[in-house]
């Protein structure tokens, strides 16, 4: 929606959105489109080809014996969920509403 607003303003000749310049490694603005594209390619190559960290973070494993109810839902539970969905109320506190 924001993009539509700015495009309409630009076409109407009123307040255009300021364009942010791309800068090279030295901090100088790059004005040519091809140079800007090349700088973006260079930036993401450097970003995505970084070496792995020397000290990886220690992540603890989850407990494998968590008590999770995997039984099939009862007919009453299904009816309750359908009634709540029809009334557009979320069945749980996650605030997800069916449309």
MMTF fields as JSON, N, C-alpha, C and O atoms, coordinates in Angstrom:
{
  "mmtfVersion": "1.0.0",
  "mmtfProducer": "UNKNOWN",
  "numBonds": 395,
  "numAtoms": 396,
  "numGroups": 99,
  "numChains": 1,
  "numModels": 1,
  "chainsPerModel": [1],
  "groupsPerChain": [99],
  "chainIdList": ["A"],
  "bondAtomList": [4, 2, 8, 6, 12, 10, 16, 14, 20, 18, 24, 22, 28, 26, 32, 30, 36, 34, 40, 38, 44, 42, 48, 46, 52, 50, 56, 54, 60, 58, 64, 62, 68, 66, 72, 70, 76, 74, 80, 78, 84, 82, 88, 86, 92, 90, 96, 94, 100, 98, 104, 102, 108, 106, 112, 110, 116, 114, 120, 118, 124, 122, 128, 126, 132, 130, 136, 134, 140, 138, 144, 142, 148, 146, 152, 150, 156, 154, 160, 158, 164, 162, 168, 166, 172, 170, 176, 174, 180, 178, 184, 182, 188, 186, 192, 190, 196, 194, 200, 198, 204, 202, 208, 206, 212, 210, 216, 214, 220, 218, 224, 222, 228, 226, 232, 230, 236, 234, 240, 238, 244, 242, 248, 246, 252, 250, 256, 254, 260, 258, 264, 262, 268, 266, 272, 270, 276, 274, 280, 278, 284, 282, 288, 286, 292, 290, 296, 294, 300, 298, 304, 302, 308, 306, 312, 310, 316, 314, 320, 318, 324, 322, 328, 326, 332, 330, 336, 334, 340, 338, 344, 342, 348, 346, 352, 350, 356, 354, 360, 358, 364, 362, 368, 366, 372, 370, 376, 374, 380, 378, 384, 382, 388, 386, 392, 390],
  "bondOrderList": [1, 1, 1, 1, 1, 1, 1, 1, 1, 1, 1, 1, 1, 1, 1, 1, 1, 1, 1, 1, 1, 1, 1, 1, 1, 1, 1, 1, 1, 1, 1, 1, 1, 1, 1, 1, 1, 1, 1, 1, 1, 1, 1, 1, 1, 1, 1, 1, 1, 1, 1, 1, 1, 1, 1, 1, 1, 1, 1, 1, 1, 1, 1, 1, 1, 1, 1, 1, 1, 1, 1, 1, 1, 1, 1, 1, 1, 1, 1, 1, 1, 1, 1, 1, 1, 1, 1, 1, 1, 1, 1, 1, 1, 1, 1, 1, 1, 1],
  "groupList": [{"groupName": "UNK", "atomNameList": ["N", "CA", "C", "O"], "elementList": ["N", "C", "C", "O"], "formalChargeList": [0, 0, 0, 0], "bondAtomList": [1, 0, 2, 1, 3, 2], "bondOrderList": [1, 1, 2], "singleLetterCode": "X", "chemCompType": "L-PEPTIDE LINKING"}],
  "groupTypeList": [0, 0, 0, 0, 0, 0, 0, 0, 0, 0, 0, 0, 0, 0, 0, 0, 0, 0, 0, 0, 0, 0, 0, 0, 0, 0, 0, 0, 0, 0, 0, 0, 0, 0, 0, 0, 0, 0, 0, 0, 0, 0, 0, 0, 0, 0, 0, 0, 0, 0, 0, 0, 0, 0, 0, 0, 0, 0, 0, 0, 0, 0, 0, 0, 0, 0, 0, 0, 0, 0, 0, 0, 0, 0, 0, 0, 0, 0, 0, 0, 0, 0, 0, 0, 0, 0, 0, 0, 0, 0, 0, 0, 0, 0, 0, 0, 0, 0, 0],
  "groupIdList": [1, 2, 3, 4, 5, 6, 7, 8, 9, 10, 11, 12, 13, 14, 15, 16, 17, 18, 19, 20, 21, 22, 23, 24, 25, 26, 27, 28, 29, 30, 31, 32, 33, 34, 35, 36, 37, 38, 39, 40, 41, 42, 43, 44, 45, 46, 47, 48, 49, 50, 51, 52, 53, 54, 55, 56, 57, 58, 59, 60, 61, 62, 63, 64, 65, 66, 67, 68, 69, 70, 71, 72, 73, 74, 75, 76, 77, 78, 79, 80, 81, 82, 83, 84, 85, 86, 87, 88, 89, 90, 91, 92, 93, 94, 95, 96, 97, 98, 99],
  "secStructList": [7, 2, 2, 2, 2, 2, 2, 2, 2, 2, 2, 2, 6, 1, 7, 7, 7, 7, 7, 7, 7, 3, 3, 7, 6, 6, 1, 7, 3, 3, 7, 1, 2, 2, 2, 2, 2, 2, 2, 2, 2, 2, 2, 2, 2, 2, 2, 2, 6, 7, 7, 7, 7, 1, 1, 7, 7, 7, 7, 7, 7, 7, 7, 6, 6, 7, 7, 7, 7, 7, 1, 7, 7, 7, 2, 2, 2, 2, 2, 2, 2, 2, 2, 2, 2, 2, 6, 6, 7, 7, 1, 1, 6, 6, 7, 7, 7, 7, 7],
  "xCoordList": [0.827, 0.0, 0.875, 0.574, 1.952, 2.867, 3.455, 3.597, 3.795, 4.387, 3.386, 3.764, 2.119, 1.081, 0.956, 0.855, 0.963, 0.859, 2.01, 1.789, 3.248, 4.418, 4.417, 4.801, 3.989, 3.932, 2.905, 3.156, 1.746, 0.711, 1.219, 1.02, 1.869, 2.42, 3.469, 3.522, 4.3, 5.357, 4.755, 5.206, 3.748, 3.101, 2.342, 2.238, 1.813, 1.073, 2.019, 1.581, 3.309, 4.283, 4.407, 4.963, 3.897, 3.979, 4.972, 5.077, 5.673, 6.603, 6.987, 6.248, 8.113, 8.579, 9.423, 10.038, 9.432, 10.192, 11.685, 12.124, 12.443, 13.881, 14.522, 14.272, 15.342, 16.003, 17.29, 18.035, 17.54, 18.733, 19.877, 19.739, 21.0, 22.11, 22.838, 22.888, 23.392, 24.236, 25.651, 26.089, 26.367, 27.737, 28.72, 28.427, 29.905, 30.938, 31.654, 31.268, 32.7, 33.404, 34.044, 34.202, 34.412, 35.042, 34.012, 34.384, 32.724, 31.681, 31.238, 30.444, 31.735, 31.344, 30.05, 29.854, 29.179, 27.914, 28.152, 28.978, 27.42, 27.494, 26.215, 25.116, 26.36, 25.182, 24.708, 23.509, 25.605, 25.223, 24.508, 24.909, 23.457, 22.65, 23.493, 23.397, 24.313, 25.137, 26.14, 26.375, 26.728, 27.666, 26.947, 27.504, 25.705, 24.929, 24.645, 24.755, 24.282, 24.025, 25.288, 25.247, 26.41, 27.676, 28.047, 28.563, 27.787, 28.098, 27.222, 27.694, 25.946, 25.048, 25.512, 25.509, 25.913, 26.417, 27.658, 27.782, 28.569, 29.804, 29.488, 30.07, 28.568, 28.204, 27.664, 28.087, 26.731, 26.124, 27.063, 26.952, 27.99, 29.003, 29.87, 30.167, 30.272, 31.081, 30.282, 30.802, 29.026, 28.177, 27.901, 27.957, 27.606, 27.203, 28.369, 28.176, 29.566, 30.727, 31.686, 32.897, 31.15, 31.989, 32.376, 31.599, 33.566, 33.957, 33.11, 32.551, 33.033, 32.266, 32.944, 34.166, 32.186, 32.79, 33.696, 33.416, 34.788, 35.732, 35.132, 35.387, 34.347, 33.713, 32.2, 31.511, 31.67, 30.226, 29.48, 30.002, 28.278, 27.532, 27.137, 26.854, 27.124, 26.727, 25.219, 24.706, 24.526, 23.074, 22.701, 23.078, 21.959, 21.553, 20.443, 19.586, 20.474, 19.425, 18.175, 18.251, 17.04, 15.768, 15.599, 16.177, 14.807, 14.529, 13.654, 12.593, 14.077, 13.306, 12.011, 11.138, 11.871, 10.693, 9.657, 9.116, 9.385, 8.367, 6.993, 6.758, 6.096, 4.76, 3.868, 3.38, 3.672, 2.836, 1.689, 1.912, 0.465, -0.707, -0.849, -1.128, -0.655, -0.747, -1.988, -2.109, -2.905, -4.136, -5.032, -4.955, -5.861, -6.805, -7.81, -8.174, -8.268, -9.252, -10.596, -10.955, -11.317, -12.637, -13.656, -13.386, -14.815, -15.899, -16.295, -16.555, -16.343, -16.719, -15.704, -16.092, -14.416, -13.389, -13.525, -13.358, -13.822, -13.993, -15.203, -15.135, -16.322, -17.525, -17.248, -17.696, -16.508, -16.18, -15.352, -15.621, -14.372, -13.52, -14.335, -14.153, -15.229, -16.064, -16.977, -17.122, -17.602, -18.473, -17.692, -18.174, -16.509, -15.697, -15.24, -15.144, -14.958, -14.533, -15.685, -15.481, -16.881, -18.047, -18.326, -18.718, -18.127, -18.374, -17.174, -17.162, -16.166, -14.965, -14.16, -13.515, -14.203, -13.384, -12.249, -12.438, -11.104, -9.962, -10.156, -10.53, -9.908, -10.081, -9.028, -9.259, -7.896, -6.811, -6.34, -6.741, -5.51, -5.051, -4.03, -3.377, -3.871, -2.906, -3.471, -2.758, -4.748, -5.415, -5.499, -5.576, -5.486, -5.664, -7.152, -7.815, -7.685, -9.112, -9.297, -8.631, -10.191, -10.482, -11.3, -12.167, -11.022, -11.762, -12.577, -13.272],
  "yCoordList": [-1.184, 0.0, 1.253, 2.241, 1.187, 2.321, 2.639, 3.8, 1.566, 1.744, 2.397, 3.248, 2.009, 2.6, 4.089, 4.903, 4.443, 5.84, 6.66, 7.722, 6.156, 6.889, 6.985, 8.014, 5.919, 5.949, 6.966, 7.707, 7.002, 7.974, 9.393, 10.248, 9.65, 10.985, 11.353, 12.492, 10.383, 10.647, 10.964, 11.888, 10.207, 10.446, 11.766, 12.415, 12.159, 13.417, 14.611, 15.756, 14.35, 15.432, 16.052, 17.14, 15.375, 15.895, 15.05, 13.844, 15.653, 15.016, 13.593, 12.65, 13.442, 12.104, 11.568, 12.324, 10.267, 9.601, 9.744, 9.484, 10.151, 10.317, 8.952, 8.01, 8.853, 7.598, 7.512, 8.486, 6.353, 6.161, 5.704, 4.709, 6.411, 6.042, 4.79, 4.502, 4.067, 2.919, 3.446, 4.273, 2.964, 3.436, 2.297, 1.138, 2.655, 1.651, 1.418, 1.98, 0.586, 0.253, 1.46, 1.481, 2.46, 3.659, 4.667, 5.683, 4.402, 5.31, 6.33, 7.216, 6.224, 7.158, 6.67, 5.469, 7.604, 7.25, 6.72, 7.248, 5.672, 5.084, 5.481, 5.192, 6.149, 6.686, 5.843, 5.808, 5.169, 4.382, 3.101, 2.448, 2.758, 1.581, 0.308, -0.519, 0.149, -1.054, -1.142, -2.229, -0.028, -0.01, -0.363, -1.062, 0.118, -0.205, -1.704, -2.322, -2.277, -3.722, -4.5, -5.457, -4.087, -4.77, -4.667, -5.621, -3.519, -3.332, -4.239, -4.809, -4.372, -5.26, -6.709, -7.439, -7.127, -8.487, -8.701, -9.721, -7.746, -7.833, -7.925, -8.743, -7.085, -7.07, -8.428, -8.955, -8.992, -10.251, -11.435, -12.414, -11.37, -12.428, -12.445, -13.507, -11.26, -11.173, -11.632, -12.337, -11.229, -11.553, -13.049, -13.625, -13.677, -15.08, -16.056, -17.251, -15.581, -16.466, -16.267, -16.425, -15.926, -15.736, -17.098, -18.047, -17.213, -18.491, -18.792, -17.893, -20.066, -20.483, -19.955, -19.812, -19.665, -19.167, -20.224, -21.42, -19.763, -20.684, -21.346, -22.523, -20.612, -21.146, -21.186, -20.224, -22.286, -22.337, -22.304, -22.785, -21.748, -21.659, -23.041, -23.949, -23.182, -24.451, -24.423, -23.64, -25.281, -25.349, -26.666, -27.743, -26.561, -27.762, -28.474, -27.842, -29.797, -30.569, -30.585, -30.49, -30.707, -30.754, -32.123, -33.113, -32.163, -33.435, -34.287, -33.833, -35.504, -36.326, -36.878, -37.315, -36.868, -37.468, -36.423, -36.503, -35.456, -34.463, -35.106, -35.915, -34.742, -35.341, -34.547, -33.468, -35.096, -34.468, -35.421, -36.592, -34.918, -35.737, -35.914, -34.956, -37.141, -37.42, -38.237, -38.758, -38.347, -39.099, -38.342, -37.118, -39.057, -38.435, -37.595, -37.945, -36.484, -35.653, -36.376, -37.179, -36.076, -36.675, -35.926, -34.833, -36.527, -35.895, -34.577, -33.593, -34.55, -33.334, -32.213, -31.057, -32.541, -31.529, -30.97, -29.769, -31.821, -31.37, -30.452, -29.413, -30.835, -29.995, -28.634, -27.612, -28.613, -27.362, -26.45, -25.252, -27.003, -26.212, -25.662, -24.509, -26.472, -26.002, -24.879, -23.882, -25.019, -23.957, -22.667, -21.587, -22.768, -21.574, -20.949, -19.726, -21.77, -21.234, -20.511, -19.477, -21.041, -20.406, -19.067, -18.112, -18.988, -17.724, -16.781, -15.726, -17.156, -16.358, -16.1, -15.06, -17.044, -16.949, -17.956, -19.056, -17.579, -18.479, -19.604, -19.341, -20.857, -21.963, -21.987, -22.581, -21.363, -21.319, -19.88, -19.023, -19.588, -18.207, -17.714, -16.698, -18.4, -17.954, -16.88, -16.378, -16.518, -15.448, -15.694, -14.741, -16.946, -17.262, -17.411, -18.223, -16.626, -16.647, -17.161, -16.695, -18.114, -18.631, -17.624, -16.952, -17.519, -16.563, -17.289, -16.656],
  "zCoordList": [0.0, 0.0, 0.0, -0.67, 0.759, 0.843, -0.529, -0.91, -1.266, -2.595, -3.546, -4.35, -3.463, -4.314, -4.015, -4.933, -2.742, -2.331, -2.917, -3.499, -2.758, -3.25, -4.778, -5.334, -5.454, -6.914, -7.396, -8.346, -6.736, -7.098, -6.903, -7.767, -5.784, -5.52, -6.57, -7.034, -6.936, -7.909, -9.278, -9.955, -9.685, -10.975, -10.994, -12.034, -9.84, -9.75, -9.685, -9.794, -9.509, -9.452, -8.079, -7.935, -7.073, -5.711, -4.921, -5.144, -4.035, -3.099, -3.484, -3.202, -4.114, -4.441, -3.289, -2.537, -3.177, -2.122, -2.43, -3.55, -1.444, -1.64, -1.866, -1.115, -2.894, -3.191, -2.387, -2.279, -1.834, -1.023, -1.923, -2.634, -1.904, -2.788, -2.295, -1.099, -3.252, -2.938, -2.81, -3.61, -1.802, -1.591, -1.797, -1.503, -2.315, -2.488, -1.16, -0.135, -1.18, 0.06, 0.73, 1.951, -0.056, 0.497, 1.001, 1.587, 0.782, 1.248, 0.224, 0.54, -0.997, -2.062, -2.716, -2.901, -3.06, -3.705, -5.111, -5.856, -5.464, -6.794, -7.516, -7.045, -8.669, -9.348, -10.525, -10.804, -11.216, -12.385, -11.952, -10.989, -12.67, -12.337, -12.364, -11.457, -13.391, -13.507, -12.361, -11.833, -11.973, -10.846, -9.548, -8.702, -9.382, -8.186, -8.126, -7.067, -9.259, -9.296, -8.958, -8.185, -9.538, -9.26, -7.788, -7.206, -7.186, -5.761, -4.899, -3.916, -5.268, -4.523, -4.628, -3.636, -5.83, -6.028, -5.171, -4.493, -5.202, -4.418, -2.925, -2.212, -2.459, -1.038, -0.589, 0.44, -1.358, -0.942, -1.112, -0.374, -2.073, -2.171, -0.919, -0.373, -0.47, 0.747, 1.962, 2.827, 2.02, 3.16, 3.25, 4.336, 2.128, 2.127, 2.064, 2.286, 1.768, 1.681, 2.845, 2.692, 3.992, 5.178, 5.743, 5.642, 6.338, 6.937, 8.176, 8.803, 8.502, 9.679, 10.942, 10.962, 11.986, 13.223, 13.857, 13.786, 14.479, 15.109, 16.342, 16.599, 17.099, 18.301, 18.098, 18.437, 17.549, 17.334, 18.667, 19.673, 18.692, 19.949, 20.454, 19.671, 21.772, 22.379, 22.592, 23.391, 21.871, 21.96, 22.624, 22.162, 23.711, 24.429, 23.669, 23.052, 23.727, 23.07, 23.938, 25.163, 23.295, 24.021, 24.665, 24.216, 25.711, 26.376, 25.459, 25.032, 25.152, 24.22, 24.809, 24.06, 26.111, 26.739, 27.167, 28.27, 26.307, 26.61, 26.479, 25.582, 27.376, 27.34, 26.384, 26.719, 25.207, 24.193, 23.888, 23.58, 23.975, 23.71, 22.205, 21.484, 21.735, 20.311, 19.972, 18.864, 20.921, 20.686, 19.713, 19.613, 19.013, 18.079, 18.852, 19.975, 18.26, 18.962, 19.063, 18.202, 20.121, 20.305, 19.448, 18.95, 19.289, 18.527, 19.187, 18.495, 20.511, 21.235, 20.99, 20.818, 20.973, 20.708, 19.292, 19.079, 18.342, 16.96, 16.843, 16.187, 17.485, 17.458, 18.079, 17.56, 19.197, 19.876, 18.962, 18.871, 18.304, 17.411, 16.247, 15.856, 15.691, 14.575, 15.032, 14.325, 16.211, 16.724, 16.94, 16.598, 17.497, 17.74, 16.428, 16.33, 15.419, 14.124, 13.444, 12.808, 13.571, 12.96, 13.622, 12.951, 14.934, 15.634, 15.538, 16.173, 14.747, 14.495, 15.763, 15.899, 16.682, 17.888, 17.755, 17.236, 18.216, 18.155, 19.164, 20.307, 18.769, 19.696, 20.799, 21.852, 20.581, 21.559, 21.715, 20.927, 22.698, 22.914, 21.891, 22.132, 20.754, 19.748, 18.827, 17.958, 19.003, 18.255, 16.753, 15.979, 16.333, 14.922, 14.672, 15.317, 13.733, 13.432, 12.015, 11.091, 11.841, 10.509, 9.733, 10.291, 8.44, 7.609, 6.581, 5.785]
}
